[in-house]
Amino acid sequence: MAILLIKRDDNPVPESPGKWRAGEVVAVVEDGHTFGSEEVPAAGNFLHLQITDKTQAEVEAYTQAWSHDPTVTQVSATGDDRLIRITSSMIDASGNAGFDDGGSPAQPFTDMLADINQRYPTANATYNAHTNTQYDFNITAPVAARDEIIALAEEAVRRIQYRRRRWYVPSDSRDVIIANGGSFAATAADVASGGHLRDGLLD
């Protein structure tokens, strides 16, 4: 049986990308694991969700599986001038895939263009347009370099979004666990059908 260690409340630390949020799954352990004194439900810091019909290895394999690969395609080309489009199915509850930041393109994508230009000085990679789920940029490159740059963009976006991926237990499910003394047991099917474990971008 696997046990998910879940943060009960936001960590009382300054804002940062690595800050633990209420409901975030911070570890998966096997039944019989010896928890630290601050990790037991009675301490008030963490909750336990027991998956009665799955092992630690099975739950970790599920939560670590990548199922939101970005798509990078060439939209158009005039000679060596090309328009490249990145899209992703990794959407949070607000419909944002992490491409937008208050109306501006998210900084990691600006950094990605800088990385492309550093590796390929003649590419002249520049921003074109973006939406919540799409990012367009221009490059100047022959076909061989185009394919390498597309591969680089795929790698960069996957890395950017994987870092932001967090499994969490929503507030209504946390309330159920808290009402049960901070620990709750269910089968994997019940957890999935009840929406008790979600994959999101801190939505």
C-alpha positions in Angstrom: 0.0 0.0 0.0 1.3 3.4 -0.9 0.9 6.5 1.3 0.9 10.0 -0.1 2.4 12.7 2.2 0.4 15.8 1.6 1.1 19.4 2.8 -1.8 20.5 4.9 -1.2 24.3 4.6 1.1 26.6 2.5 4.6 26.6 3.8 5.2 29.8 5.9 8.1 31.0 3.7 8.5 33.7 1.1 7.1 33.1 -2.4 9.3 31.0 -4.7 8.8 28.4 -7.4 9.7 25.6 -5.0 7.4 26.7 -2.2 5.2 23.9 -0.9 1.5 24.7 -1.3 -1.5 23.4 0.6 -2.5 20.0 -0.8 0.8 19.4 -2.6 2.1 15.8 -2.6 5.6 16.0 -1.3 6.4 12.3 -1.1 5.1 8.8 -1.8 6.2 6.1 0.7 5.3 2.5 1.3 3.1 1.3 4.1 5.2 0.7 7.1 7.4 3.8 6.5 8.6 5.5 9.7 7.5 9.1 9.6 9.2 11.9 11.3 7.5 13.6 14.3 6.5 16.5 12.1 5.1 14.3 9.3 2.5 12.4 11.3 -1.1 13.9 10.9 -1.3 14.7 14.6 1.5 17.3 14.2 -0.8 19.4 12.0 1.7 19.8 9.1 0.9 16.9 6.8 -2.0 14.7 5.7 -1.8 11.1 4.6 -3.7 9.6 1.7 -3.4 5.8 1.5 -3.8 4.1 -1.8 -4.8 0.6 -0.7 -4.4 -1.3 -3.9 -1.1 0.2 -5.3 2.5 0.0 -4.2 4.8 3.0 -3.8 6.5 2.0 -7.1 3.2 1.9 -8.9 2.1 5.3 -7.6 5.5 6.9 -8.4 5.4 5.5 -11.9 2.0 7.0 -12.4 2.8 10.5 -11.0 6.1 10.8 -12.8 4.7 9.7 -16.2 5.0 12.5 -18.8 1.7 12.9 -20.7 1.8 16.5 -21.8 4.5 16.6 -24.4 4.8 20.0 -26.2 4.3 20.1 -30.0 6.8 22.2 -31.9 6.1 22.7 -35.6 7.1 25.0 -38.5 4.1 27.1 -39.5 5.6 28.8 -42.5 8.9 29.5 -44.3 10.3 32.0 -46.8 13.7 30.8 -47.8 15.5 30.3 -44.5 13.1 32.6 -42.5 10.8 30.4 -40.5 7.9 30.8 -38.1 8.0 28.2 -35.4 5.0 27.4 -33.1 5.0 25.7 -29.7 1.7 24.4 -28.3 1.0 22.3 -25.2 -1.8 20.3 -23.7 -0.6 20.9 -20.2 -3.4 23.3 -19.1 -4.3 24.4 -15.6 -7.9 25.2 -14.4 -7.7 28.7 -15.8 -6.7 27.5 -19.3 -3.1 28.6 -19.0 -0.3 26.3 -20.1 2.4 28.6 -18.6 3.0 30.5 -21.8 1.5 33.8 -20.6 2.5 36.0 -17.6 0.0 38.9 -17.2 -0.2 39.6 -20.9 3.5 39.2 -21.6 5.2 36.0 -22.7 6.5 34.0 -19.7 10.1 34.7 -18.9 11.3 31.1 -19.4 10.3 31.3 -23.1 12.3 34.6 -23.5 15.2 32.8 -21.9 14.7 29.9 -24.4 15.1 32.4 -27.3 18.3 33.7 -25.7 19.6 30.2 -25.4 18.9 29.5 -29.1 20.7 32.6 -30.1 23.7 31.8 -28.0 23.9 28.3 -29.5 23.1 29.4 -33.1 24.2 33.1 -33.4 22.9 33.4 -37.0 19.4 32.1 -36.0 18.2 35.5 -34.8 15.4 33.9 -32.8 12.8 36.6 -32.0 9.4 36.6 -30.4 6.4 36.7 -32.7 3.1 36.2 -30.7 1.6 34.1 -27.9 -1.6 33.0 -26.2 -2.2 31.0 -23.0 -1.4 27.8 -24.8 0.7 28.8 -27.8 4.0 30.6 -28.4 5.3 31.7 -31.8 8.8 32.7 -32.7 10.9 33.5 -35.8 14.2 32.1 -36.8 16.6 32.3 -39.7 18.1 28.9 -40.3 18.7 26.3 -43.0 16.7 23.0 -42.8 19.3 21.1 -40.8 19.6 23.8 -38.2 15.8 24.2 -38.1 15.4 20.6 -37.0 18.0 21.0 -34.3 16.4 24.2 -33.1 13.0 22.5 -33.0 14.4 19.7 -30.9 16.0 22.3 -28.6 12.6 24.0 -28.2 10.9 20.8 -27.4 13.5 20.0 -24.7 13.3 23.5 -23.2 9.5 23.6 -23.0 9.3 20.1 -21.5 11.9 21.1 -18.9 10.1 24.4 -18.2 6.7 22.7 -17.7 7.9 19.6 -15.9 9.5 21.8 -13.2 6.1 23.5 -12.7 4.1 20.2 -12.6 2.7 19.4 -9.2 0.4 16.7 -8.0 -2.0 18.0 -5.4 -5.1 17.1 -3.4 -7.9 19.8 -3.8 -9.3 21.6 -0.8 -12.6 19.7 -0.6 -10.7 16.4 -0.5 -8.3 17.8 2.1 -11.3 18.6 4.2 -12.5 15.0 4.1 -9.0 13.8 5.1 -8.8 16.3 8.0 -12.3 15.3 9.2 -11.0 11.7 9.2 -8.2 12.6 11.6 -5.7 13.6 8.9 -5.5 10.1 7.3 -7.7 8.6 4.7 -7.7 5.3 2.8 -9.1 4.6 -0.7 -8.5 2.5 -3.8 -6.8 4.1 -6.8 -10.1 3.9 -8.7 -11.9 5.8 -5.9 -9.2 8.4 -5.7 -9.3 9.0 -9.5 -13.1 9.0 -9.9 -13.5 11.3 -6.9 -11.0 13.8 -8.3 -9.0 13.5 -5.0 -5.6 13.7 -6.8 -5.0 16.2 -9.5 -2.2 17.1 -11.9 -1.9 20.8 -12.3 0.1 24.0 -12.4 -0.9 25.3 -9.0 -4.3 26.3 -10.3 
